[in-house]
Every structure is written in C-alpha cells, then in structure tokens.
Amino acid sequence: MSPRIRLSAFVATFGALVSSAAFAATALTPGTPLTVNFGANTLITNAYIDVDASAKQLTVNMTGSGGDVDLFLRYGSPFPDTANCSTAATAPPCLSYDMIQRYAQYHSMSSSSNESIVVTNASTIPLTAGRWYITAINGSKSSATATLTATPSTTVATANIALDFGNPSTNSTDPTQSCDVAPWSDATAASAVGGNPGTTLGDQRKNALQYAVQQLAQQLNSPVPITVHACWAHLGGTATRATLAHASSTSLAFTDTSFPMPWLAKRYTWYSNTQIARMGGTTPCGALGGSCVGVDGDVVEITFNSDIGTAGVLGGSPFYFGYTPDNSTNSSDFIAIAMHEITHGLGFLGLANTDPSAGPIGARAGITKSATTVTYQNYDLGPWDDVFGDSIVDVGADMQSYTPFFGYELNSQPNNAARAAAMTSGNTVTTTSTGTRFAPTLLRWSDPLAVNSSANQATGPAPNNFPSLYAPCDVTKTTACSTSVGSTLSHTVQQGDLMNAFYNAGQSRMMGLAQPMLAAMGWSNAPAPAATFAKPFTGIWYDRAHSGHGLDFRFVGHDDLGDNYFLIFYTYDASGAVEIFQSQGHVVDGVYVPAIIGPDGSTLVRMHYDPVAKKATPVAVTGGSIVVDFNQAANSPACRAIDRSAEVNAGLLLGVLSWKFVDQSSPPNTLEQGDWCIQPLTTLAQNASPDLGGLYYGGSSDSGWGFSVLDVNRGSQGNQVALDFYFGDASGKPVWAVANALPFVNGQPIPLMQNAAGYCRSCTPVKQNPVQIGTITLNLDASNPANDTATINANLPGGAFVRNNVRIYNIGVAQQP
C-alpha cells in the first residue's frame, strides 16, 4: 500500500498551559507507580528518576483515564517549570505545550491518556547514568487520573510483533489496496504441512504468518512492540509472473522545526512510522499523535495475493505454509515471503521515484499542503531525502570512485539524472526479462555495518565490497524508467538473501543483509555513543536569500536549563517599514527555544521607545513566534533554496530560522510564516583578542536603545568592528542602522548606514540601497569597561537621535571558540 503522511507531523501546537505544581521536582521510586490527578489543561513538571550505570533500559509508563495526557522525557537538565512565573492575572503564561515538546528528547502523545517511552543504551539519545526528567501534560478540557511509573532495567526486553487479522477495507479506485480478511478464517479443510498443525486453510495461513513474525522478532530483538495489519487482495498475475504480496509501513514523516522528534538521527529526512516508533521507544501514535485504536495502531500493512493457487496464475502453484523450509519449485514459501514484505514495512524502503507518470525519475519526495501521500512534482513543501537513500552511493564505471545517491543539492533536484542512471546500472533488466538476477550493479549500499557484515558476499577494496542494490530501470529505455515486475531499488542483489528483488525456490528465512542495513536506519541494538548537538554562538546571523533581515544572537549566561541567549530579529513589515523584535530563551540540544513573552503566548516582543522618558516598553500582543534549529540545517529545504554548497563543504554552521505571526482569533489564524536558512557573518575563531564585541546599551536611566558589536581580527589590516544599532525615531517607532570600520580606531567616527526602505518577510527580495544617516563614535576599553563611551548623531525625518560621550554598558558574555 502507499504509506500515508501523518499530517500531525507538520503542525505545531501553540496552546498555553498552566502548571499543576504539586508534583514538580518529585523523585520517582523505580517501579513504583505515582498517582497524579490532572485538572483540565494542566501539567506536572520535572518528576525524575535517577539511573545508575548498570541500567540498559528505562521504561516510563503513564496509564490513565479521562482527559488526554501526554508524556515527555529528557536527560541531564530539567524542563522549564512555573517556579518563576508571575501569578498576576495580567501576566503572560510562562509555559506552553510547544515549549515542553521542544525541550523533550522523547515524547509519547497519542489521543489517549495511556503513553509509554522506552529508552535503551542503543537509542539515538542513549540511556545514560544520571537524572532523567519527566513532564506530563493533560491537554484536554476534561480532568484525568493517571499513574506514572519509571522502571530501569539491567537487561533489554524483546517485544513481540502482533498481528491484526481484522479491520477489512475496500478500495474501489485500486482494488489491490483493499484489505480482505475473510481468507484468515477460510474453513476449507487442510492437512498438516511442514510442522504447521492447522486443520483449515485459514488456520494454516494464520499459523504461518505468526511463525514468520516470530522469526523476525527474534532476529530484530526490538524493545518496542510492532503491530502488522494482515490482508488479502486480488493482485492478479499471469502463468509466469505474479506479485506474491506487498507491504509497507502505514505512514511516513520527518522531523523539522514544526514538529520536533530529536531522537531521529537525521533531520529533514523521510522515515517510516516503524522506524520513528522504534527509535522513539514508543508507538507510532505516541510519536506522531492520533489514535492507537484498531487499524490506527498498525504500523505495517501486508497484503497477500489471493489469486495465488488459482489455475491462471503461476500455473496454479500455491503458497507453502509449512514451518520447515521447502525447496520445491511448485510452491511459494509463505513464511519467507511474509518476512521479506514485512521487512519492507520496517523501513527497508527507498522513496526515489521510479514511475515516470509520477514525476522525474530519481526525484526525491515532497508534499503538497493538503498532502496525504508523497509527490514528486508540483510539491509545495520539500523535497526531502529518505533515510534508505542516505546510505546509497552511485559507483563510477571505474569501480573506484563513488558519489552519494542523495547528498547536498538544490530543491530543483539537479541530480535526478544521475540517480536515474544509477538505477539503470544493472545492464540485465528489461521489461520482458529479469536477466542475470545476481549481477552486481553500480547502485551500492555504503554503510559500514552492512559492508563489514558476515552476510555481505561482496569482496575487494571499496567500493567493490559495497553490497549491490537492485537497479530496477529497463536499460533498453532511454527516456523513462520502466521497472521489471514492478520492483524497486529497495532490494539487494545477492544470492540467497531475504531481500532479493525476485522470489527463488528455497528463499532464505534469515534477515541476512537486511539486519545490518536496518540497523543503520534505526534498528541497531548496539550501545550508542552519547548524542551530540550543534553549538551555536554569538554573532550576526542572516539569510543570503533575504538580505536586509537578520538576527542578532547574543549569549548572556548559563543556568540549569542551558545556555541563555538574547535575540533581536530585525526585519520589515508588509509596507517595508522597519520592525524590530526581541526574544530571550535557551539553546536546548542545539535548538533556540524562546521564553513566552506576550499574554497571547507570543515569543517575540516589539518595543515602543519613549524619547522623553528615555525608555522602551513592550507592545502587549504581537502574535509572533520564533525558533532556530542549528542541527543538520543543510538537510533542510530552506538551506537548499539557493546554492550553499560552499558553506556546506566548508563545514560552516547553518540554522533553520522558523518564524510565524498569527492573529488573535480562537484558534488563531496564521497570517504569515517562513523558514529561512541563516549563517553567521563571522565565526568565534575570527574574533579579536581581546574581544570588544558585545551587546551595549545606555544603562537603566537611558534604555530602549543599544547596539551589538562584532570585533573581528583581520590580521595585518587590524581589527574590524561591525555594528548593528537599534533605536527609536521621534515618534517611538523602531529604527536600525549598521556601521563598519576597518581598521577600528577608538574615537574615530564611523558612518551609520540605513536602508531607506525594505521589503516584507514574505516578499520577493529587492536590492537594498543604504544611505548614510549619521555617525557613531566609540571608545571601548578592554582593560576597564567603566571607561566605555559612545557618541551618536543619527538624523531622521522629524528629529534626530543624539548622545554625546555617554557611558555604555556591555551585557553580552564572551564565548570561546
């Protein structure tokens, strides 16, 4: 079946919550339930469990009734709580669902109050000795009662693969996607075969499928349970060819700034829901939201061909349902076929397009705004890599060089042709012949877990020893990919391997290469190294595609929640007028998560300057929110909108800046939003020593204006000072200007430059025309900051901003490279 897209994976909640503080910072006794009574829209923060070095698995369960309680877990540092929240009626809420979700490293958030998270020493963010913090939220308008239990264990338990033999469905558009469950209860008498004791055809079918999933469960050793929806449909066939079965995961998703799943190893990358659940230690509905009831709780759907065994299909050759392998050429091994197909559903699935009617051959998958399935053309969002394709390489004809199948490329996908060529590299497949089935291809799997596996039959130096993947495109076609028997690149090319593209008599029942290949995509049971996250730094950050807008990002200290940053977002509104927003928050696991500032739950505040009182006051409601993810930003569509290969190849840290503005309706309507790719103007390694950089202002008696300074070492040219100046005009509206001096000399006036008019955040960028509006003169004393002064003369319509030799104060904190 075609996997669905869980739309919840692209929608972030922006609801404010109030904490129920009774259980804040409560120590849990291992294995002992804690009863929690939740009011409507309440939460408990920072219950915790201390784990020692002997633990290999931690299971956190929430079992409840009423309401809709969700569960969140993180290691090492706590979630934000309400300890410092104002109790005033006019005070803004200080916590939101969105904030808690961004702090969490794992979550379970189904539509019920029964949630579970399992973390092991093999998880992406592995179980580590120390303190694990737990927050639970009842997001419902109804109350809930639940028990919270955290249980460390010195062993990792193996979960079962369950089967759903019910929930039939009919697809009138494509009957091959229907789900007929009647064959599982077929009362036709049958004789025991190969150890299968079933006495009816239906029982033998059920028994054989149960045996198949038991074999997979034993070889996978997954700590997370899996449920497979088992179906039949008329898939047809001929006397010589037929699709025996097909299967896939029931949905696909990825993690990005709109829906964080930090346990996924690769951001902005398609994963199946089976991989997401396995890596997240929860159910698919817990990971992606929604119901876990009935077919909604199934993660894989497998459909067997009910035409197998009829006279017109494969000469009437039936399925073989025996437990013991059968090498007969007169039947098809049901158990081996089931294991093969379910393995596809576990994530052994490449999404690169092979259907010319769907879009360009080799294209990566994107979505439309109303998407329920992926698309390869006319997409509104994306495209994105998929985790299967990220381990594929295209080997050169010289068998020495190779290039990534995906890798960094623009959203226009200029590498489609190269991928299409790689998928025709078998030189044996046509629409009428499967050719030499096990001839090596130039489409190879490069991850070392499979390359170094004993199951790998490929030999020689790299890339000769990379396992071959099936190249499905017909080499006799020059303009389009036509696949043989509907097969795809999601198969191996190796004698006897479970995941070969074609069924063979004596088909293996061992996972073979699929086991280390799946391990590279989230199914590993090997102890994992400690997780690492991007570490951003103080500086001016900007998007080359939106010149004139940017961020002033300043480190101001550290507390128990992490590194604290002050952020200024300088931009323009719909009319091109200047807008300046402020935000303050923490960098949590490489993501800037701002505090709530406005009573509407906004995280951006706009200031209004009073030139008489010499102070600024916040505008109460902006509806604005912002988040910046500095992890793997090069994978994002935002960073592939224009060519940033030079930055990517140089290893420059990039970030995805997601901004949004909503109105005050309930629920709020989004007025505008965007994702921008930002990069630093300079790096920490370029800073001068001593470093005069910082965030300066006029002190408590002269606030509401200030400027940021970058102090850059330019070698023989001297030090360069780049400055962003923020202030208000005569009417109190925000204004900003820039100044640049190379070399910087104390006491020497620096021109202040300003764009006469800008362009809005969602408008097509236009060339900026800066004009000089005045000067700024600095005297900065690294040895004695009490001597720091500034003289400013900025001429604006309706008045001027003037300061003569005033004392300035630096509230920034220096960072080391």
C-alpha positions in Angstrom: 0.0 0.0 0.0 1.1 3.6 -0.3 2.2 5.0 3.0 0.1 7.8 4.4 1.7 11.0 5.7 0.7 11.8 9.3 -0.3 15.5 8.9 0.2 16.0 12.6 3.9 15.8 11.9 3.7 19.2 10.3 1.6 21.1 12.7 3.0 22.5 16.0 0.7 23.2 18.9 0.6 26.8 20.2 -1.5 26.4 23.2 -0.6 28.0 26.6 -0.8 25.8 29.7 -0.7 26.4 33.5 1.3 24.0 35.7 -0.1 21.9 38.5 3.0 22.3 40.7 2.2 19.7 43.3 4.5 17.1 41.7 7.2 19.4 40.5 10.7 18.0 41.0 9.4 14.8 42.6 11.7 11.8 42.8 10.2 8.6 41.5 10.9 5.3 43.2 11.9 2.7 40.5 8.9 0.5 39.5 6.6 2.3 42.0 3.5 4.0 40.5 2.8 7.6 41.4 -0.8 8.6 41.2 -1.5 12.0 39.6 -4.7 13.9 39.3 -4.8 16.3 36.4 -7.1 19.2 36.0 -8.1 20.4 32.6 -5.1 21.9 30.7 -2.6 21.2 33.5 0.8 19.6 33.7 3.3 18.2 36.1 6.9 19.2 35.6 10.2 17.5 36.4 9.3 14.4 38.1 12.6 12.4 37.8 14.3 9.1 38.0 17.9 8.5 38.8 19.5 5.8 36.7 22.8 4.1 37.5 25.5 2.8 35.2 24.1 -0.8 35.3 20.8 0.1 33.6 20.4 -0.8 29.9 16.7 0.1 29.6 14.4 2.7 31.1 10.6 2.3 30.7 8.4 5.2 31.5 4.6 4.4 31.5 1.6 6.7 32.0 -1.6 4.8 32.5 -4.7 6.9 32.9 -8.4 7.5 32.3 -10.2 10.7 31.2 -8.5 13.6 29.6 -5.6 13.3 27.1 -2.3 13.1 29.0 0.9 13.2 27.0 4.4 12.2 28.3 7.8 13.9 27.8 11.3 12.8 28.8 14.8 14.3 28.7 18.2 13.6 30.2 20.5 15.7 32.3 18.8 19.1 32.6 15.2 19.8 33.6 12.2 21.1 31.7 11.1 24.7 32.4 8.7 24.9 35.2 6.4 27.5 36.9 8.7 28.4 39.8 9.4 31.8 38.5 6.1 32.5 36.8 4.1 35.5 37.9 0.7 34.9 39.5 -0.7 38.2 38.4 -3.9 38.0 36.4 -2.3 40.1 33.6 0.9 38.1 33.4 1.6 36.1 30.3 1.6 32.3 30.6 5.1 31.1 31.0 4.8 27.5 29.7 3.2 26.1 26.6 2.8 22.7 25.0 5.1 23.7 22.2 7.8 24.7 24.6 7.7 21.5 26.6 7.7 19.5 23.3 10.8 21.3 22.2 12.7 20.6 25.4 11.8 16.9 25.3 14.2 14.4 23.8 11.4 11.8 23.7 7.7 12.0 23.8 4.5 9.9 23.6 1.5 11.9 22.7 -1.4 9.8 21.4 -5.0 10.9 21.8 -5.5 8.8 24.9 -4.0 9.0 28.4 -2.0 5.8 28.1 1.5 6.6 27.0 4.9 4.8 27.1 8.5 5.6 26.3 11.3 3.0 26.3 15.0 4.2 26.1 17.9 1.8 25.9 21.6 2.0 25.7 21.2 1.6 21.9 18.8 4.5 21.5 19.8 7.6 19.4 19.9 9.6 22.6 21.1 6.6 24.7 20.2 5.7 28.2 22.9 7.3 30.3 23.6 7.1 34.1 22.2 10.2 35.8 18.9 12.0 36.1 16.1 11.7 33.6 13.3 14.3 33.9 9.6 13.6 33.1 6.9 16.1 32.3 3.3 15.1 31.6 0.6 17.3 30.2 -3.2 16.9 30.2 -4.1 18.9 27.1 -7.8 18.2 27.4 -10.6 20.3 28.7 -11.5 17.3 30.9 -9.7 16.1 34.0 -7.7 12.9 34.1 -6.3 10.5 36.7 -3.2 8.6 35.9 -0.3 6.6 37.3 3.3 7.4 36.4 5.9 4.6 36.6 9.6 4.7 35.7 11.4 1.4 35.7 15.1 1.0 35.0 16.4 -2.5 34.0 19.8 -4.1 33.6 18.6 -6.0 30.5 16.8 -5.0 27.3 13.5 -6.8 26.8 12.5 -8.1 23.4 9.0 -7.1 22.3 6.6 -9.1 20.1 5.3 -8.4 16.7 1.5 -8.6 17.0 -0.9 -9.3 14.1 -4.2 -7.6 13.3 -6.4 -10.1 11.4 -9.5 -7.7 11.4 -10.4 -4.3 10.1 -11.3 -5.0 6.5 -11.5 -2.2 3.9 -12.4 -1.7 0.3 -10.6 0.5 -2.2 -12.8 0.9 -5.2 -10.2 3.0 -7.1 -7.5 0.5 -6.7 -8.7 -3.0 -5.5 -5.1 -4.1 -5.0 -5.1 -1.8 -2.0 -8.2 -3.3 -0.5 -8.0 -5.4 2.7 -9.9 -8.7 2.7 -9.7 -10.5 6.0 -12.0 -13.5 5.1 -9.1 -15.8 3.9 -7.8 -15.9 7.5 -11.0 -17.7 8.6 -11.3 -19.9 5.5 -12.8 -23.2 6.7 -11.5 -25.3 3.8 -10.0 -28.5 5.3 -6.2 -28.8 5.1 -3.7 -31.4 6.1 -0.8 -30.5 8.4 2.2 -29.5 6.5 5.9 -28.9 7.5 5.0 -28.7 11.2 2.1 -26.3 10.7 -0.7 -28.1 12.7 -3.6 -26.1 11.2 -6.5 -28.2 10.0 -8.2 -25.5 7.9 -6.7 -23.3 5.2 -7.4 -20.2 7.3 -5.7 -21.6 10.4 -2.6 -22.6 8.4 -2.4 -19.1 6.9 -2.6 -17.6 10.4 -0.1 -20.0 11.9 2.4 -19.4 9.1 2.2 -15.6 9.5 2.5 -16.0 13.2 5.6 -18.1 12.7 7.0 -15.5 10.2 6.7 -12.6 12.7 8.2 -14.7 15.5 11.3 -15.3 13.3 11.5 -11.6 12.6 11.0 -10.6 16.3 13.8 -13.0 17.4 16.2 -11.6 14.8 15.3 -7.9 15.3 15.3 -8.0 19.2 13.3 -4.7 19.2 12.3 -3.4 22.6 9.2 -1.7 21.0 6.1 -3.7 20.0 5.0 -3.7 16.4 1.5 -4.5 15.0 1.0 -5.7 11.5 -2.3 -5.5 9.7 -2.7 -8.7 7.7 -4.8 -8.6 4.5 -5.5 -10.3 1.2 -6.5 -8.9 -2.2 -6.8 -9.9 -5.8 -3.4 -8.9 -7.1 -3.7 -11.0 -10.3 -0.8 -12.4 -12.3 0.0 -14.5 -15.4 1.1 -18.0 -16.0 4.8 -16.9 -15.5 4.6 -13.8 -13.3 2.8 -12.5 -10.3 3.1 -10.3 -7.3 3.0 -12.7 -4.3 2.5 -10.0 -1.7 3.2 -6.3 -1.0 3.7 -4.5 2.2 4.8 -1.1 3.6 4.7 1.0 6.7 1.4 2.7 7.2 2.7 6.3 7.2 5.8 8.4 6.7 7.1 11.5 8.5 10.2 13.5 9.3 11.4 15.9 12.0 11.8 19.6 11.4 11.2 22.8 13.3 7.4 22.4 13.1 7.3 19.0 14.8 10.5 18.0 16.7 11.4 14.4 17.1 15.0 14.8 18.2 15.5 11.0 18.6 15.7 10.7 14.8 19.3 10.5 13.8 18.7 12.6 10.6 16.6 15.7 10.5 14.6 16.8 7.4 14.7 13.1 6.2 11.8 10.8 5.5 11.4 7.9 7.9 8.7 5.2 8.1 6.5 5.2 11.1 8.0 1.9 12.1 11.5 3.4 12.3 10.1 6.5 14.1 8.4 4.3 16.7 11.5 2.1 17.1 13.9 5.0 17.6 11.5 6.9 19.8 10.7 3.9 22.0 7.0 4.4 21.7 4.0 3.6 19.4 3.5 5.4 16.1 0.5 7.1 17.5 2.6 8.1 20.5 5.3 9.5 18.3 3.1 11.2 15.7 -0.1 11.8 17.6 -3.6 10.4 17.0 -5.5 7.3 17.9 -3.9 3.9 18.7 -7.2 2.1 18.3 -7.8 -0.5 15.6 -6.1 -0.1 12.3 -4.7 3.3 13.5 -2.4 1.4 15.8 -1.0 -0.8 13.0 2.5 0.2 11.7 2.8 -2.2 8.8 0.2 -3.5 6.4 0.9 -6.6 4.4 -1.4 -7.9 1.6 -1.1 -11.4 0.1 -2.3 -12.3 -3.4 -5.5 -14.3 -3.1 -5.1 -15.3 -6.7 -2.1 -17.5 -5.9 -3.1 -21.1 -6.3 -5.7 -20.4 -9.0 -5.3 -22.0 -12.4 -4.4 -18.9 -14.4 -1.6 -17.6 -12.0 1.8 -19.3 -12.0 0.3 -22.5 -13.3 -1.8 -22.9 -10.1 1.3 -23.1 -7.9 0.1 -22.5 -4.3 1.6 -21.0 -1.2 3.5 -23.3 1.1 2.5 -22.8 4.7 4.9 -25.2 6.5 7.2 -24.2 9.3 10.1 -26.1 7.9 11.7 -24.7 4.7 10.6 -26.2 1.4 12.8 -26.0 -1.7 10.1 -27.1 -4.0 9.7 -25.2 -7.3 6.0 -26.0 -7.3 5.0 -23.7 -4.4 5.9 -20.3 -2.9 7.2 -20.2 0.7 4.6 -18.1 2.5 6.8 -17.6 5.6 9.8 -16.3 3.6 7.6 -14.1 1.5 5.9 -12.6 4.6 9.3 -12.0 6.3 10.5 -10.2 3.1 7.5 -8.0 2.8 7.2 -7.1 6.5 10.9 -6.1 6.3 10.0 -3.5 3.7 7.4 -2.2 6.2 10.1 -1.9 8.8 11.8 0.8 6.7 13.6 -1.2 4.0 12.2 1.3 1.5 13.7 3.8 -0.8 11.5 6.7 -2.0 13.5 7.8 -5.0 10.9 7.9 -7.9 10.9 5.1 -10.5 7.5 6.0 -12.0 7.7 8.4 -15.0 4.0 9.2 -14.6 4.6 10.4 -11.1 7.4 12.8 -11.9 11.1 12.9 -12.8 12.9 9.6 -12.4 15.2 9.7 -9.4 13.3 12.6 -7.8 13.2 12.9 -4.0 9.7 13.1 -2.4 7.9 16.2 -1.3 4.4 17.0 -0.3 1.6 19.4 -1.2 -0.1 21.5 1.5 -3.1 19.1 1.6 -0.9 16.0 1.3 -1.9 12.5 2.3 0.9 10.8 0.2 4.2 11.9 -1.1 4.6 13.5 -4.5 7.5 14.0 -6.9 6.3 17.1 -8.8 4.4 20.3 -8.1 5.0 19.9 -4.4 4.6 22.9 -2.0 7.0 21.7 0.7 10.3 19.8 0.3 11.6 17.7 -1.2 13.5 15.7 1.4 16.0 12.8 1.4 14.9 9.5 2.8 16.9 7.5 5.3 17.2 4.5 3.0 18.7 6.6 0.2 21.1 8.3 2.5 23.2 5.1 2.7 23.2 4.5 -1.1 26.1 5.6 -3.4 26.4 5.6 -7.2 29.7 3.8 -8.1 31.6 5.0 -11.1 32.3 2.8 -14.1 35.9 2.7 -13.0 34.8 0.9 -9.8 37.0 3.2 -7.7 35.0 6.5 -7.4 31.5 6.9 -6.0 29.1 9.7 -5.1 26.2 10.0 -2.7 22.8 9.0 -4.1 21.4 12.0 -2.4 23.8 14.4 -0.7 23.5 18.2 -0.7 21.6 19.5 -3.7 19.2 22.3 -4.5 15.4 21.8 -4.2 15.2 21.8 -8.0 16.9 18.4 -7.8 19.7 18.7 -10.5 20.9 15.2 -9.6 17.8 13.4 -10.7 19.5 12.3 -13.9 22.4 10.9 -12.1 20.1 8.9 -9.8 18.2 7.7 -12.9 21.4 6.5 -14.4 22.4 4.7 -11.2 19.1 2.9 -11.3 19.7 1.5 -14.8 23.2 0.3 -13.9 22.3 -3.4 -13.7 22.6 -3.9 -17.5 20.5 -7.0 -17.2 16.9 -5.9 -16.6 14.3 -5.2 -19.2 10.5 -5.1 -19.2 10.5 -8.7 -20.6 13.4 -10.3 -18.9 14.9 -10.3 -15.4 18.3 -11.1 -17.0 21.1 -12.2 -14.7 19.4 -11.7 -11.4 22.5 -11.5 -9.2 24.9 -9.5 -11.4 26.4 -6.6 -9.4 25.1 -3.1 -10.1 26.6 0.3 -9.7 23.9 1.1 -7.1 25.6 0.2 -3.8 25.0 0.4 0.0 27.8 2.1 1.7 27.1 2.0 5.4 29.9 0.1 7.2 27.5 -2.1 9.3 26.5 -3.9 6.2 29.8 -3.6 4.3 31.6 -5.3 7.3 28.8 -7.8 8.0 29.5 -11.5 7.6 26.3 -11.6 5.5 27.9 -9.5 2.8 29.2 -11.5 -0.2 30.8 -8.6 -2.0 34.6 -8.6 -1.7 37.6 -6.4 -2.7 38.6 -2.8 -1.8 35.9 -0.1 -1.5 33.6 0.4 -3.3 33.8 -3.2 -4.7 32.9 -4.6 -1.3 29.8 -2.4 -1.0 26.7 -4.6 -1.3 24.8 -4.2 -4.6 21.2 -2.9 -4.7 18.7 -3.8 -7.3 18.8 -1.3 -10.3 15.2 -1.5 -11.4 15.1 0.5 -14.6 14.9 -1.1 -18.0 18.2 -0.4 -19.8 16.5 -0.5 -23.2 14.6 2.6 -22.3 16.4 5.9 -22.9 13.9 8.5 -21.7 11.9 6.8 -18.9 12.3 4.2 -16.2 10.2 1.1 -16.8 10.6 -1.4 -14.0 10.5 -5.2 -14.3 7.6 -6.8 -12.4 7.1 -3.5 -10.6 10.2 -3.9 -8.5 12.1 -1.0 -6.9 15.6 -0.2 -5.7 14.6 -1.3 -2.2 16.2 -4.8 -2.7 19.5 -6.4 -2.6 21.3 -8.3 -5.4 22.9 -11.3 -3.6 22.3 -15.0 -4.0 20.1 -16.4 -1.2 19.4 -13.0 0.5 16.0 -12.4 2.0 15.6 -9.0 0.4 16.4 -10.0 -3.2 14.0 -8.5 -5.8 12.7 -11.8 -7.0 11.4 -14.9 -5.2 13.5 -18.0 -5.6 12.8 -21.6 -4.6 14.4 -22.1 -1.2 14.1 -18.4 -0.3 16.0 -17.6 2.8 14.2 -17.1 6.1 17.1 -15.3 7.7 17.3 -11.5 7.5 20.8 -11.6 6.1 22.0 -8.2 4.9 18.7 -6.6 5.9 19.7 -6.8 9.5 22.8 -4.6 9.4 21.1 -2.4 6.8 18.1 -1.8 9.1 20.5 -1.2 12.0 21.9 1.8 10.0 18.3 3.1 9.8 17.3 3.0 13.5 17.1 -0.7 14.3 20.5 -1.1 15.9 20.8 -2.9 19.3 24.5 -2.0 19.7 25.3 0.5 22.5 25.2 4.0 21.1 27.6 6.9 21.7 26.4 9.9 23.6 24.2 12.2 21.4 25.9 15.4 20.1 24.1 18.5 19.1 25.1 21.7 17.3 26.5 24.5 19.5 25.6 27.9 18.1 27.4 31.1 19.1 27.1 34.8 19.5 27.0 36.8 16.3 25.0 38.3 13.5 23.1 35.6 11.6 21.5 36.2 8.2 19.9 34.5 5.2 21.7 35.3 1.9 18.3 34.9 0.2 16.7 37.6 2.4 19.3 40.3 2.6 18.5 43.1 5.0 16.7 40.9 7.5 18.6 39.1 10.2 19.2 38.0 13.8 21.5 39.5 16.4 22.1 36.4 18.6 23.9 37.0 21.9 25.0 34.6 24.6 24.1 36.2 28.0 24.8 33.4 30.5 24.1 29.8 31.6 21.7 28.3 34.1 20.2 24.9 34.8 18.2 24.9 31.6 21.2 25.5 29.4 22.8 28.4 27.6 20.8 31.6 27.7 20.6 33.8 24.6 19.1 37.3 23.9 17.9 37.6 20.3 17.0 40.6 18.2 15.1 39.9 14.9 15.4 42.9 12.6 13.1 42.8 9.7 10.4 44.7 7.7 6.6 44.6 7.8 4.2 44.3 4.8 4.7 48.0 3.9 8.5 47.8 4.0 8.7 49.7 7.3 11.3 48.6 9.9 10.3 46.1 12.6 12.4 45.0 15.5 11.5 42.1 17.8 13.2 40.8 20.9 13.3 37.4 22.4 15.1 35.6 25.2 15.4 31.9 25.7 17.7 28.8 25.9 19.6 26.8 23.4 18.3 23.3 24.1 20.1 20.4 22.3 21.2 22.7 19.5 17.8 24.5 19.2 17.0 28.0 20.3 13.7 27.7 22.3 12.4 31.2 23.4 10.5 32.0 26.5 6.9 33.2 26.3 6.7 37.0 26.5 3.3 38.1 25.4 -0.1 37.4 27.0 -1.1 35.8 23.7 1.6 33.2 24.1 3.9 35.0 21.7 7.7 34.6 22.0 8.6 37.8 20.1 8.0 41.2 21.6 8.0 44.6 19.8 9.3 47.6 21.8 8.0 51.2 21.7 10.5 53.9 22.5 9.7 57.0 24.6 12.3 59.6 23.6 11.3 61.8 26.5 11.4 59.2 29.3 14.4 57.5 27.5 13.0 54.1 27.9 11.2 51.4 25.9 8.1 49.5 26.8 6.8 46.2 25.2 3.9 46.2 22.8 1.5 43.8 24.5 0.5 41.5 21.7 2.5 40.6 18.6 1.3 37.0 17.8 4.8 36.3 16.8 6.9 33.2 17.5 10.4 32.1 16.5 12.6 29.1 16.8 16.0 28.3 15.4 17.3 24.8 14.9 21.1 24.6 14.3 21.2 20.8 13.9 21.8 19.4 10.4 20.3 22.5 8.7 22.0 21.7 5.4 19.5 18.9 5.0 16.5 21.3 5.1 14.6 22.6 2.1 15.3 26.1 3.5 19.0 25.7 3.1 18.6 24.2 -0.4 16.6 27.0 -1.8 19.8 28.7 -3.1 23.2 27.1 -3.5 25.0 26.9 -0.2 27.4 24.1 -1.2 30.4 26.4 -0.4 29.2 26.8 3.2 28.3 23.1 3.5 31.7 22.0 2.2 33.5 24.4 4.5 31.6 23.0 7.5 30.0 26.3 8.3 27.3 26.0 10.9 23.9 26.8 9.4 20.5 27.2 11.1 16.8 27.0 10.2 15.0 30.1 11.4 11.3 29.4 11.6 9.1 32.5 12.2 5.4 32.8 12.4 2.8 35.5 13.1 -0.8 34.7 14.0 -3.9 36.8 14.7 -6.0 36.9 17.9 -8.9 34.6 16.8 -9.5 31.3 18.6 -7.9 29.1 17.3 -5.5 31.6 15.8 -5.1 32.0 12.0 -1.6 32.2 10.6 -1.0 35.5 8.9 2.4 34.7 7.6 5.2 32.3 8.3 8.5 31.2 6.8 11.6 29.0 7.2 14.9 30.8 6.4 18.4 29.4 6.3 20.8 31.5 8.3 24.5 31.6 8.6 26.9 33.6 10.8 28.5 36.8 9.5 31.7 35.7 11.3 32.8 32.8 13.5 34.1 32.8 17.0 37.5 31.8 15.7 37.7 35.1 13.8 37.1 37.2 16.9 39.8 39.6 18.1 41.7 39.2 21.3 40.9 41.0 23.5 37.4 40.9 22.1 35.5 44.2 22.3 32.3 42.5 21.0 29.1 42.6 22.9 25.7 44.0 23.4 25.9 47.6 24.6 23.2 49.9 25.9 23.0 53.2 27.8 22.1 51.8 31.3 18.9 51.7 33.3 18.4 55.5 33.1 18.8 55.6 29.3 17.4 52.4 28.0 15.5 51.4 24.9 18.4 51.7 22.5 21.6 49.9 22.0 24.0 48.2 19.6 25.7 44.9 19.1 29.4 44.8 18.2 31.4 42.2 16.4 35.2 42.6 16.9 37.0 40.6 14.2 40.7 40.0 13.7 41.7 40.9 10.1 45.4 40.3 10.6 47.6 42.9 9.1 44.6 45.1 8.3 43.8 45.4 12.0 40.6 44.7 13.8 37.3 45.2 12.1 34.2 46.4 14.1 30.8 45.5 12.6 27.9 47.2 14.4 24.1 46.9 14.4 22.5 50.0 16.1 18.9 49.8 17.4 17.0 52.9 18.5 13.7 54.7 18.1 12.7 57.7 16.0 11.0 60.8 17.3 7.6 59.1 17.3 9.0 56.0 19.1 9.0 53.7 16.1 11.9 51.2 15.8 14.8 52.1 13.6 18.1 50.2 12.9 21.3 51.1 11.2 24.6 49.5 10.6 28.2 50.7 10.9 31.5 49.1 9.8 35.1 50.1 10.5 38.3 48.5 9.2 40.5 49.2 10.9 38.6 50.2 14.0 40.2 53.1 15.9 38.8 54.4 19.2 37.5 57.9 18.9 37.1 57.8 15.2 33.6 58.5 13.8 32.1 55.6 11.8 29.3 56.2 9.3 25.9 55.0 10.2 24.1 53.4 7.2 20.4 52.7 6.8 18.2 51.2 4.1 15.7 53.8 3.0 13.0 51.1 2.5 13.0 47.4 2.9 10.8 44.5 1.7 8.5 42.3 3.7 9.4 38.9 5.1 7.3 37.0 2.5 8.0 39.4 -0.4 10.4 38.8 -3.3 13.8 40.2 -2.2 14.8 43.5 -3.7 18.2 45.2 -3.8 18.9 47.4 -0.8 20.1 51.0 -1.2 21.8 52.1 2.1 22.2 55.8 2.8 24.2 57.5 5.5 22.1 58.9 8.3 24.9 60.0 10.7 27.9 58.7 12.6 28.8 56.8 15.8 32.0 57.2 17.7 33.1 54.5 20.2 35.7 54.5 22.9 36.0 50.9 24.2 38.5 49.9 26.9 39.0 46.2 27.2 41.0 46.6 30.4 38.5 48.9 32.1 34.9 48.7 30.7 33.9 51.5 33.0 35.6 53.8 30.5 33.4 52.7 27.6 31.5 55.6 25.9 29.6 56.4 22.7 28.8 59.5 20.8 25.9 59.1 18.3 24.4 61.5 15.8 21.6 59.9 13.7 19.4 62.2 11.6 15.9 61.1 10.9 12.7 62.6 9.5 11.1 64.5 12.3 14.1 64.7 14.6 17.5 63.2 15.5 18.8 60.7 17.9 21.8 62.2 19.7 24.0 61.0 22.5 27.3 62.8 23.5 30.0 60.8 25.1 27.6 58.7 27.2 28.6 55.8 29.3 27.6 52.4 27.7 27.3 49.0 29.4 28.0 45.6 27.8 25.5 42.9 28.8 26.9 40.3 26.5 29.1 37.4 27.7 32.3 36.4 25.8 32.4 33.0 24.3 35.5 30.9 23.4 35.8 29.1 20.0 
